[in-house]
């Protein structure tokens, strides 16, 4: 996952989906939220990428019960 | 962050200096008065870094019984966890969120203030120096000497086409 974030790209929805499912297998909710935060950070100034990604991932998020950082109020402090 | 870097540099220097018979923490202990504890770099460490979302280990090592029961609940369906519980789980594993990591500090103001202060001190030193330390200026700096020098340059026609003497109107005897 760290290697993926090291690349100069925003991961596709499919890739993030697999990563979130891996977190579910490992019973690690915190990492799932961290991955979503990291992917948002990777988009940098292109603010339209992250909402699109969340839209694509919405089925998985509801299935696994993962909240986005925005839903938890983590994008502000 | 700075503390970690200092520890890293300290242990690197220690390792390079000895013949590797003692560990850096043992050397620190034998000195008895070193400033910070040596971080054991051979074990997995935690960092908050934008490019490393999932560090080598969880942030909180020691879990209270409440945390442990939450971890047990995490093994079940995540839909059952409330938002506060999800946040607690996050804070167990991670120290800062991404926005907290990315927040800018006001350090630059201190830096600029420090720079200006040092420049100011230097300015004061120079003022004092010109008043008390420097010898008197040579006679070639006197206004009378300078006037004679300019007259001589004009008489010599120094740079008559585009430079010095070109700006002097020789008929009228004044600057153009």
Interface residues (C-beta under 8 A of the other chain):
Chain A: X1 X2 X5 X6 X24 X27 X28 X29 X30 X31 X33 X34 X35 X37 X38 X40 X41 X64 X65 X66 X67 X69 X71 X72 X73 X74 X75 X76 X77
Chain B: X50 X51 X52 X53 X54 X71 X74 X75 X77 X78 X79 X80 X81 X83 X86 X87 X89 X90 X92 X93 X94 X97 X98 X99 X100 X102 X103
